[in-house]
């Protein structure tokens, strides 16, 4: 809340020497200030220097404007009195009253029956008195966000002291719903500065079967500057624990952005202390260097599973900590990463050899993106095929440490990859893309514990493709034209069956016995593969007035490969993906793979989505959402995977729907359903009631992880003023 400065003249006035016209101005000798005024009539009394303005009076001084029925100025005591309906405007803000009085010598004033609108609320008082330069007293203060003539609720305070752009001190404070008092606060101090302000946060009350009654998020919010803040808060659970937490945020535009959350808890039953530290930071330096940091640390593996409020957080299976540095040196990109991942759901006692953590430090990559091998001439007539040849260079160094319950695997390697690629179009319809690549890798040791073994290997690829178009008229569903595109593609990949190890060439199939394979450090392998693919796309065009809209209707992509080295079953399974969007509200995606030799599917799945949107007052007329004339919105999706090769079938539905029962009542429902199991995985019911300036929400959530209900009623414009209750079995 902020009150208007009730200052009409902050100067020492001198008597006027002559009558004035309807619109005039006066220059005050002592302060060299100018006041402009206008009125239907003006009366000046030379004997005592008093001035009376009558009828549609307007007085302008600096950024303030006073409008009133009558304004009377007394030069003896330097008092200005406005009578009748009065309005004072200052820097775009307005305050009205039945009368105003201001003493220029003491710089004190009063407004009678004052009322004002500020930001999202309406304020009024029997009188507002200025007692200091930045201090006001308000008698019978009232505040509400309800714009109706008879407010549905308001806050009332008999006496309030206001320090503009700082704070307001009120005692006591009553909350009225219509004419009935429902809450009482003996003393309240609240900030009225614009933007983020420090202060106490309103806690949440509730009850769960596990924790009993609780008080959450009780704390204090600190604002250090426009770029950093801190929230210290705590939770008290009647049966289980006491929690202290700190949430810090910092952000400087174009420079840095980050946050830090720390949490410590004391559990009553086992007297156990547990903690969590999660933080992140992004920093952009002026020279183009970018540094990113993330840290996630827990006192024990079960911390998130046993402490977090949402099912998604409780099911988190890993924590990651890393730091990365990125920088461009001209066209060369540099990236260095230190990364550690700890897995929380491991059970080494029941699963031998299960990974507990993976550390990659350092992970360094230096890349030179594709660039022309030969300078392209400026004259197009001089361009030759070799001008389309590009080359690239990539390096990667990785030191990796994998820890298991009773073992550890530590490896390091450096890889250099360079290649040439080109593209050309023959006869105007055939695209050819040849490429060759050489890869060299050196390790810290091999399986025989020899230091710095290395190998060199190469490969080549030739790809040919073309596009076949067919355009024909539409006429269905408002489609003006259809375009069918067929894109056949053939690729031949070749890699020799031998690699060079520094002394001689060795068969590729012997590399696994000597070298380690980890992360993306693959071993040299022989390859003579012919890849075949066929892509079909169907696009539509719809015109409305001067606008043309193009959209995808369907696409079908089929692919397989032929291993030219294999003596048996050289063909890989035929894979196909079908995407259908027959209308804006429907999407279908099917995928599958077919084994030529077994004559059966090895994978088959279908995903379908239906979206319906009825009338919504918040949507713009040109939003593109289908108007069904019904106050309903629905999103239904289904995923089905057929059980093949001893894998079970899966059939699950997800539903999100909302229904506007009346302008004041709405119902939302979401569900996750296992069709084959015949049971719901989770359900949520949300009932909302719009009470004009209040909002009531009731949520019922049901799942195997957590079930309960949540109720809240709050002021729409001041959501922190609320009553809420949460009961769950977690």
C-alpha positions in Angstrom: 0.0 0.0 0.0 1.2 3.5 -0.8 -0.4 6.9 0.0 -0.2 10.0 -2.1 1.9 12.9 -0.9 -0.6 15.5 0.3 1.5 18.5 -0.6 -0.1 21.3 -2.6 2.6 24.0 -2.1 6.0 23.4 -0.6 7.1 27.0 -0.5 6.7 30.3 1.3 3.9 32.3 -0.4 3.7 36.1 -0.8 0.4 38.1 -1.2 -0.7 38.7 -4.7 -0.6 42.2 -6.0 -3.5 42.2 -8.5 -6.5 40.4 -9.7 -6.2 37.4 -12.0 -8.0 36.0 -15.0 -9.7 32.6 -15.2 -6.4 31.0 -16.0 -3.3 32.5 -14.5 -0.1 31.8 -12.7 1.9 33.3 -9.8 5.6 33.4 -9.2 6.5 33.1 -5.5 9.4 35.4 -4.8 10.9 33.3 -2.0 11.4 30.1 -3.8 11.0 31.1 -7.5 8.3 28.5 -7.9 5.4 28.8 -10.3 1.8 27.8 -9.6 -0.8 27.6 -12.4 -4.5 27.8 -11.6 -7.8 28.1 -13.2 -11.4 28.5 -12.0 -14.9 29.7 -13.1 -14.4 32.8 -10.8 -11.7 34.3 -8.7 -11.8 36.6 -5.7 -8.7 38.3 -4.4 -8.8 40.3 -1.2 -5.9 42.8 -1.3 -6.3 43.8 2.4 -5.2 40.5 3.8 -3.8 38.8 0.6 -6.3 36.0 0.6 -7.4 34.3 -2.6 -10.6 32.4 -3.3 -11.1 30.2 -6.4 -14.7 29.0 -7.0 -16.1 26.5 -9.6 -14.2 23.8 -11.4 -10.9 24.8 -9.7 -7.6 23.4 -11.1 -4.3 24.1 -9.4 -1.0 22.8 -11.0 2.2 22.7 -9.1 5.2 20.6 -10.2 3.9 17.0 -10.8 0.8 17.6 -8.7 -2.7 18.7 -9.8 -5.6 19.6 -7.5 -9.2 19.7 -8.7 -11.9 20.9 -6.4 -15.2 22.8 -6.2 -13.6 25.6 -4.1 -10.1 26.4 -3.0 -9.4 29.1 -0.4 -5.9 30.4 0.4 -5.2 32.3 3.6 -1.9 34.3 3.5 -1.8 35.0 7.2 -1.4 31.4 8.3 -0.4 30.1 4.9 -3.2 27.5 4.8 -4.9 26.1 1.7 -8.4 24.7 2.1 -10.2 22.7 -0.6 -13.9 22.2 -0.1 -16.4 20.0 -1.8 -15.5 17.1 -4.1 -11.7 17.1 -4.4 -9.1 15.1 -6.2 -5.3 15.3 -5.9 -3.2 13.7 -8.6 0.5 13.1 -8.3 2.7 11.2 -10.8 -0.3 9.3 -12.3 -1.8 8.4 -8.9 -5.1 9.8 -7.7 -6.7 10.3 -4.3 -10.2 11.7 -3.7 -11.9 13.2 -0.7 -14.7 15.5 0.6 -12.2 18.1 1.6 -8.5 18.9 2.0 -6.5 21.3 4.1 -2.7 22.0 4.0 -0.5 24.3 6.0 2.5 25.4 3.9 4.6 26.7 6.8 4.4 23.4 8.8 4.0 21.3 5.7 1.2 19.3 7.3 -2.1 18.5 5.8 -5.3 16.5 6.0 -7.7 14.8 3.6 -11.3 14.1 4.8 -13.1 11.0 3.6 -10.2 10.0 1.5 -10.2 7.3 -1.1 -7.7 6.1 -3.7 -6.8 3.2 -6.0 -3.2 2.0 -6.0 -1.9 -0.9 -8.0 -4.4 -3.7 -7.5 -6.3 -2.3 -4.4 -8.6 0.4 -3.1 -7.9 2.4 0.0 -10.0 4.7 2.1 -10.0 6.5 5.4 -12.0 8.9 7.5 -9.1 11.3 7.5 -5.5 11.2 6.3 -3.1 13.6 8.1 0.4 14.5 7.1 2.4 14.9 10.3 5.9 14.9 8.7 7.7 15.0 5.5 7.4 11.3 4.9 4.9 10.3 7.6 1.1 10.0 7.5 -1.6 9.1 10.0 -4.8 7.4 8.8 -8.0 7.1 10.9 -10.4 4.3 10.1 -8.3 2.9 7.3 -9.9 0.3 4.9 -8.3 -1.8 2.1 -9.9 -4.1 -0.4 -9.2 -5.5 -3.9 -12.9 -5.8 -4.7 -14.1 -3.1 -7.1 -17.8 -3.5 -6.3 -19.6 -0.6 -4.6 -20.2 -2.9 -1.7 -16.9 -4.8 -1.2 -17.1 -8.5 -0.5 -14.3 -8.2 2.0 -12.0 -5.5 3.4 -9.3 -5.0 6.0 -10.0 -2.4 8.7 -7.6 -0.6 11.0 -8.7 2.1 13.4 -5.2 3.7 13.4 -2.4 3.3 10.8 0.9 5.1 10.4 2.3 5.1 6.9 5.8 5.9 5.7 5.5 6.3 1.9 7.5 3.9 -0.3 8.7 2.2 2.9 6.2 0.5 5.3 2.9 0.8 7.1 2.3 0.1 10.7 -1.2 -0.9 11.7 -2.8 -1.9 15.0 -5.0 -3.7 15.3 -6.1 -5.2 11.9 -9.5 -6.8 11.3 -10.5 -8.9 8.3 -14.1 -8.5 7.3 -16.1 -10.7 5.0 -18.9 -8.3 4.0 -19.9 -7.0 7.4 -18.6 -9.9 9.5 -15.2 -9.8 11.2 -13.4 -13.2 10.7 -9.8 -12.5 11.6 -7.9 -10.3 14.1 -4.3 -9.3 14.1 -3.2 -7.3 17.1 -0.2 -5.7 15.3 1.0 -5.8 11.7 3.9 -4.3 9.8 4.0 -4.7 6.1 6.2 -3.2 3.3 4.7 -0.9 0.7 7.7 -0.4 -1.5 7.4 -1.4 -5.1 9.0 -4.6 -6.3 10.5 -7.3 -4.0 10.5 -6.4 -0.4 11.9 -8.0 2.7 9.5 -9.4 5.3 8.1 -12.4 7.1 6.4 -15.0 4.9 3.0 -16.4 5.6 3.3 -20.1 6.7 1.3 -23.0 5.5 -0.8 -25.1 7.9 -1.9 -28.7 7.4 -2.0 -32.3 8.5 -0.8 -35.6 7.2 -1.1 -39.1 8.6 2.7 -39.5 8.8 3.7 -36.1 10.1 0.6 -35.1 12.0 -0.1 -31.3 12.2 2.5 -29.2 10.5 3.6 -25.6 10.0 5.6 -25.1 6.8 7.6 -22.3 5.1 7.6 -20.0 8.1 10.5 -17.6 7.6 11.9 -14.3 6.5 12.6 -13.0 3.0 15.7 -10.9 2.5 16.3 -8.6 -0.5 20.0 -7.6 -0.8 19.7 -5.8 -4.1 17.9 -5.9 -7.4 20.1 -8.9 -8.3 20.1 -11.2 -5.2 17.7 -12.4 -2.5 17.5 -15.0 0.3 14.7 -16.8 2.0 15.3 -18.4 5.4 12.5 -20.6 6.5 11.6 -23.7 8.5 9.1 -26.5 8.9 7.8 -28.0 12.1 6.2 -31.4 11.9 4.3 -32.5 15.0 5.4 -36.2 14.9 8.5 -36.4 12.8 10.9 -33.6 12.3 12.2 -30.0 12.4 13.6 -28.5 9.2 15.7 -25.4 8.5 16.3 -24.3 4.9 17.7 -21.4 2.9 17.0 -20.5 -0.7 19.2 -18.0 -2.4 18.8 -16.6 -5.9 21.0 -14.2 -7.9 20.7 -12.9 -11.4 22.4 -10.2 -13.4 21.2 -9.9 -16.9 23.7 -10.9 -19.6 26.2 -11.8 -16.8 25.1 -14.5 -14.4 22.2 -16.5 -13.1 22.0 -19.0 -10.3 20.5 -20.4 -7.1 21.5 -22.3 -4.0 19.2 -24.4 -1.8 20.4 -25.8 1.5 18.3 -27.9 3.9 19.0 -29.4 7.3 16.5 -31.6 9.2 16.4 -33.3 12.6 14.2 -36.4 12.8 12.6 -36.9 16.2 12.1 -40.7 16.3 15.7 -41.8 15.4 17.4 -38.5 16.4 19.0 -38.4 12.9 20.5 -35.3 11.3 20.1 -35.2 7.5 20.9 -32.5 4.9 20.8 -31.5 1.3 22.6 -28.9 -0.8 21.5 -28.2 -4.4 23.0 -25.3 -6.3 23.6 -24.0 -9.9 25.4 -21.1 -11.4 25.7 -19.7 -15.0 28.3 -17.1 -15.8 28.9 -15.3 -19.1 32.2 -13.5 -19.3 32.8 -10.5 -21.7 35.4 -12.5 -23.7 32.7 -15.1 -24.6 33.7 -17.7 -22.0 30.7 -19.4 -20.4 31.0 -21.2 -17.1 28.2 -23.5 -15.8 28.2 -25.1 -12.4 25.8 -27.5 -10.8 26.2 -29.2 -7.4 23.8 -31.8 -5.9 24.9 -33.3 -2.5 22.9 -35.4 -0.1 23.6 -36.8 3.3 22.3 -40.3 2.3 20.9 -42.1 -0.8 17.3 -42.3 0.5 17.0 -38.6 1.4 14.9 -37.5 -1.6 12.7 -40.6 -1.5 11.9 -40.1 2.1 11.6 -36.3 2.3 10.3 -34.6 -0.8 6.7 -33.5 -1.2 6.0 -34.4 -4.9 6.0 -37.9 -6.3 8.3 -36.7 -9.1 11.0 -35.5 -6.7 10.7 -38.7 -4.6 11.3 -40.9 -7.6 14.6 -39.1 -8.6 17.1 -41.8 -9.2 20.4 -39.8 -9.5 22.2 -36.7 -8.5 24.6 -34.9 -10.7 27.4 -32.4 -10.0 29.4 -30.8 -12.7 31.3 -27.8 -14.0 31.7 -26.9 -17.6 33.7 -24.2 -19.4 32.9 -23.3 -23.0 34.8 -20.8 -25.3 35.1 -20.1 -29.0 38.6 -19.2 -30.4 37.6 -17.9 -33.8 35.9 -21.0 -35.4 37.4 -23.4 -32.9 35.1 -24.4 -30.0 36.5 -25.6 -26.7 34.6 -27.4 -24.0 35.9 -28.8 -20.7 33.7 -30.7 -18.2 34.1 -32.2 -14.8 31.1 -34.4 -14.0 30.1 -36.8 -11.3 26.8 -38.8 -11.2 25.7 -40.8 -8.2 22.9 -43.4 -8.5 20.4 -43.4 -5.6 18.4 -46.5 -6.4 21.3 -49.0 -6.5 21.0 -52.2 -4.5 24.4 -53.9 -4.7 23.4 -56.6 -2.2 20.8 -58.0 -4.6 22.3 -56.9 -7.9 26.0 -57.8 -8.2 28.2 -55.3 -10.1 25.6 -52.5 -10.1 27.1 -49.1 -10.7 27.1 -46.7 -7.8 28.8 -43.7 -9.3 30.4 -42.4 -12.5 33.0 -39.7 -12.6 34.2 -38.1 -15.8 37.0 -35.6 -15.0 38.1 -34.1 -17.2 36.1 -34.4 -20.4 37.6 -32.1 -23.0 36.4 -31.5 -26.5 38.0 -29.3 -29.2 36.2 -29.0 -32.5 36.7 -27.3 -35.8 33.4 -27.3 -37.7 33.1 -28.0 -41.4 34.9 -25.5 -43.6 35.6 -25.4 -47.4 38.8 -27.1 -48.3 39.3 -24.8 -51.3 38.3 -21.1 -51.4 35.1 -20.6 -53.4 35.5 -18.1 -56.2 33.3 -15.1 -56.3 32.4 -15.7 -60.0 29.8 -18.5 -60.1 31.0 -19.5 -63.6 34.4 -20.5 -62.1 32.9 -22.8 -59.4 34.1 -26.4 -59.9 33.0 -29.7 -58.1 36.0 -29.6 -55.7 34.7 -26.3 -54.3 32.0 -28.3 -52.5 34.5 -30.3 -50.5 34.5 -29.6 -46.8 36.8 -30.8 -44.0 36.4 -31.0 -40.2 38.5 -31.9 -37.2 37.3 -33.1 -33.7 39.3 -34.1 -30.6 38.1 -35.7 -27.4 39.9 -36.5 -24.2 38.1 -38.4 -21.4 39.2 -39.7 -18.0 36.4 -42.0 -16.6 36.1 -43.6 -13.2 33.2 -46.1 -12.6 32.7 -47.3 -9.1 30.8 -50.4 -8.1 30.3 -52.0 -4.7 33.4 -54.2 -4.8 35.2 -53.1 -8.0 36.3 -50.0 -9.9 37.0 -49.3 -13.6 39.2 -46.3 -14.4 40.1 -45.5 -18.0 41.5 -42.6 -20.0 41.7 -42.0 -23.8 42.2 -39.4 -26.4 40.6 -39.5 -29.9 41.2 -37.4 -33.0 38.7 -37.6 -35.9 39.0 -35.8 -39.2 37.0 -36.1 -42.4 36.2 -34.8 -45.8 32.7 -34.5 -47.2 31.1 -33.1 -50.4 27.8 -32.8 -52.0 26.7 -32.4 -55.6 23.6 -32.6 -57.8 23.8 -34.5 -61.0 21.4 -34.0 -63.9 19.4 -31.7 -61.7 17.7 -34.5 -59.8 20.2 -36.8 -58.2 22.0 -35.8 -55.0 25.3 -37.4 -54.2 27.1 -37.0 -50.9 30.5 -38.8 -50.5 32.6 -38.6 -47.3 35.6 -40.2 -45.8 36.7 -40.2 -42.1 39.9 -41.2 -40.2 39.9 -41.9 -36.5 42.9 -42.3 -34.2 42.6 -43.2 -30.5 45.3 -43.5 -27.8 44.7 -45.0 -24.3 46.4 -44.7 -21.0 46.8 -48.5 -21.0 45.4 -51.6 -22.7 44.1 -54.9 -21.2 47.7 -56.2 -21.0 48.7 -53.1 -18.9 50.9 -51.7 -21.7 51.0 -47.9 -21.6 49.7 -45.6 -24.4 48.5 -48.1 -27.0 46.9 -46.6 -30.0 45.2 -47.5 -33.2 44.2 -45.8 -36.5 41.2 -46.7 -38.6 39.2 -45.2 -41.4 35.8 -45.4 -43.2 34.0 -44.0 -46.2 30.3 -43.3 -47.1 28.5 -42.6 -50.3 24.8 -41.4 -50.2 22.5 -40.9 -53.1 19.0 -39.5 -52.9 16.3 -37.8 -55.0 12.9 -36.2 -54.5 9.8 -37.1 -56.6 6.9 -34.7 -56.3 3.2 -35.0 -57.1 0.7 -32.1 -56.6 -3.0 -32.5 -56.9 -6.1 -30.7 -55.9 -7.8 -30.9 -52.5 -11.4 -30.0 -51.8 -11.7 -32.1 -48.6 -11.8 -30.4 -45.2 -11.1 -27.0 -46.7 -7.7 -28.1 -48.2 -6.9 -26.3 -51.5 -4.0 -28.5 -52.6 -2.0 -31.6 -51.6 1.7 -32.3 -52.3 3.1 -35.8 -52.1 6.9 -36.2 -51.8 8.7 -39.5 -52.2 12.4 -39.5 -51.2 14.3 -42.7 -51.8 17.8 -42.8 -50.3 20.6 -45.3 -50.7 23.8 -45.2 -48.7 26.9 -47.4 -48.9 29.2 -47.5 -45.9 32.6 -49.1 -46.0 35.3 -49.6 -43.3 38.3 -51.9 -43.7 38.6 -55.1 -41.7 42.0 -54.1 -40.4 43.4 -51.3 -38.3 46.9 -50.0 -37.8 48.3 -50.2 -34.2 51.7 -48.4 -34.8 53.6 -51.5 -35.8 51.4 -53.5 -38.2 47.9 -53.9 -39.3 45.6 -56.1 -37.2 42.2 -57.7 -37.8 39.3 -55.5 -36.5 37.7 -58.3 -34.6 40.8 -58.6 -32.4 40.6 -55.0 -31.1 38.2 -56.0 -28.2 40.8 -58.3 -26.7 43.4 -55.5 -26.4 41.6 -52.2 -26.1 39.0 -50.9 -23.7 35.6 -49.6 -24.9 33.8 -47.0 -22.8 31.6 -44.0 -23.1 31.7 -43.0 -26.8 35.2 -44.5 -27.4 34.2 -47.3 -29.7 36.5 -49.9 -31.2 37.5 -50.2 -34.8 35.2 -52.5 -36.7 34.8 -53.8 -40.3 31.7 -52.6 -42.2 30.3 -53.1 -45.7 26.7 -52.0 -45.4 24.1 -50.9 -47.9 21.4 -48.7 -46.3 18.0 -48.3 -47.9 15.3 -45.9 -46.9 12.1 -44.5 -48.4 10.4 -41.4 -47.0 6.8 -40.4 -48.0 5.4 -37.1 -46.9 2.0 -35.6 -47.6 1.5 -31.9 -47.1 -1.6 -29.7 -47.4 -2.2 -26.0 -48.3 -5.1 -24.0 -47.1 -5.7 -20.3 -48.1 -7.9 -17.8 -46.3 -8.1 -14.4 -47.7 -4.5 -13.3 -48.3 -3.0 -15.9 -45.9 -1.6 -19.2 -47.1 -1.0 -22.0 -44.5 1.0 -25.1 -45.2 0.9 -28.1 -42.8 2.0 -31.7 -42.6 -0.7 -34.3 -42.9 1.2 -37.6 -42.9 4.6 -39.1 -43.2 5.9 -42.6 -43.5 9.6 -43.5 -43.2 10.8 -47.0 -43.9 14.4 -48.2 -43.7 16.5 -51.3 -43.6 20.1 -52.2 -44.2 22.0 -55.0 -46.0 25.3 -56.3 -44.4 27.4 -57.2 -47.4 29.8 -59.2 -45.2 27.3 -61.4 -43.4 26.9 -64.9 -44.7 23.6 -65.5 -43.0 20.6 -63.2 -42.5 22.3 -60.1 -44.0 19.1 -58.0 -43.9 18.4 -56.0 -40.8 14.7 -55.7 -39.6 12.6 -53.3 -41.6 11.7 -50.4 -39.4 8.8 -48.0 -40.2 7.4 -44.9 -38.5 4.0 -43.4 -39.5 2.9 -40.0 -38.4 -0.7 -38.8 -39.1 -2.2 -35.5 -38.4 -5.6 -35.6 -40.2 -6.9 -32.6 -38.3 -5.6 -30.2 -35.7 -7.2 -32.1 -32.9 -5.8 -35.6 -33.7 -2.3 -36.9 -33.8 -1.3 -40.6 -34.5 2.2 -42.1 -34.4 2.9 -45.7 -35.1 6.2 -47.5 -35.2 7.3 -51.0 -35.7 10.0 -53.3 -37.0 9.7 -56.5 -39.0 12.1 -59.4 -39.1 12.4 -60.7 -42.6 13.7 -64.2 -41.5 11.3 -64.9 -38.6 8.4 -63.4 -40.5 7.2 -61.5 -37.4 7.2 -58.1 -35.7 10.0 -57.4 -33.3 8.5 -54.1 -32.1 5.1 -52.6 -32.5 3.7 -49.5 -30.8 1.0 -46.8 -31.3 0.6 -43.4 -29.7 -2.6 -41.4 -30.3 -3.6 -38.0 -29.0 -7.0 -36.2 -29.1 -7.3 -32.5 -28.2 -10.7 -30.8 -27.9 -11.2 -27.2 -26.8 -14.5 -25.6 -26.3 -15.4 -22.0 -25.5 -12.9 -20.2 -23.4 -13.3 -16.5 -22.6 -9.6 -16.1 -22.2 -8.8 -17.1 -25.8 -8.3 -14.6 -28.6 -10.6 -14.9 -31.6 -7.7 -15.8 -33.9 -6.1 -18.3 -31.5 -6.8 -21.2 -33.8 -8.4 -23.3 -31.0 -11.5 -25.2 -32.1 -14.7 -23.7 -30.7 -17.2 -26.4 -30.0 -19.6 -24.1 -28.2 -19.0 -26.0 -25.0 -17.1 -24.9 -21.9 -14.9 -27.9 -22.0 -11.2 -28.6 -22.7 -9.9 -32.2 -23.1 -6.6 -33.8 -23.9 -6.6 -37.6 -24.2 -3.6 -39.7 -25.1 -3.1 -43.5 -25.4 0.2 -45.4 -25.6 0.1 -49.1 -26.7 3.1 -51.4 -27.1 2.4 -55.0 -28.2 4.2 -57.6 -26.2 6.8 -59.3 -28.3 9.8 -61.6 -27.5 8.8 -62.2 -23.9 8.2 -58.5 -23.2 4.7 -57.7 -21.7 2.2 -55.6 -23.5 1.6 -52.0 -22.3 -1.6 -50.0 -22.7 -1.9 -46.8 -20.8 -4.2 -43.7 -21.0 -3.6 -40.2 -19.9 -6.5 -37.8 -19.6 -6.6 -34.1 -18.7 -10.0 -32.4 -18.9 -11.6 -29.2 -17.6 -15.2 -28.2 -17.5 -16.5 -24.7 -16.8 -19.7 -25.5 -15.1 -20.8 -21.9 -14.5 -18.9 -18.6 -14.8 -18.0 -19.1 -11.1 -17.5 -22.9 -10.9 -15.0 -25.1 -12.8 -13.9 -28.7 -12.5 -10.6 -30.2 -13.6 -9.7 -33.9 -13.8 -6.6 -35.8 -14.7 -5.9 -39.5 -14.7 -3.3 -42.0 -15.6 -4.8 -45.4 -16.3 -3.4 -48.9 -16.9 -5.8 -50.5 -19.3 -4.3 -54.0 -19.1 -4.0 -53.9 -15.3 -7.5 -52.5 -15.0 -6.4 -49.9 -12.4 -5.6 -46.2 -12.1 -2.0 -45.2 -11.5 -3.0 -41.8 -10.3 -6.0 -39.5 -10.3 -6.5 -35.8 -9.5 -9.8 -33.9 -9.0 -9.7 -30.1 -8.8 -12.8 -28.0 -8.0 -12.4 -24.2 -8.3 -14.8 -21.5 -7.2 -14.4 -18.0 -8.4 -15.7 -15.8 -5.6 -15.1 -12.6 -7.5 -12.2 -11.2 -5.4 -11.7 -14.6 -3.6 -10.8 -17.9 -5.1 -11.4 -21.4 -3.5 -9.6 -24.5 -4.6 -10.2 -28.1 -3.5 -7.9 -30.9 -4.8 -8.2 -34.6 -4.2 -5.2 -36.7 -5.3 -5.1 -40.5 -5.4 -2.1 -42.6 -6.2 0.0 -45.5 -4.9 2.7 -43.1 -3.8 0.5 -40.5 -2.1 -3.2 -39.9 -1.5 -4.9 -37.0 0.2 -6.6 -33.7 -0.3 -5.7 -30.0 -0.4 -8.0 -27.0 0.3 -7.2 -23.4 -0.1 -9.2 -20.1 -0.2 -7.3 -16.9 -0.9 -7.6 -13.4 -2.2 -7.0 -13.4 -5.9 -4.9 -10.2 -6.0 -3.1 -11.0 -2.7 -2.5 -14.8 -2.9 -0.4 -14.8 0.3 -3.5 -14.0 2.3 -5.1 -17.4 2.4 -6.5 -20.3 4.4 -5.3 -23.7 3.4 -5.3 -27.3 4.6 -3.4 -30.3 3.3 -3.9 -33.9 4.4 -2.1 -36.8 2.9 -0.7 -40.3 3.8 2.9 -39.3 3.0 
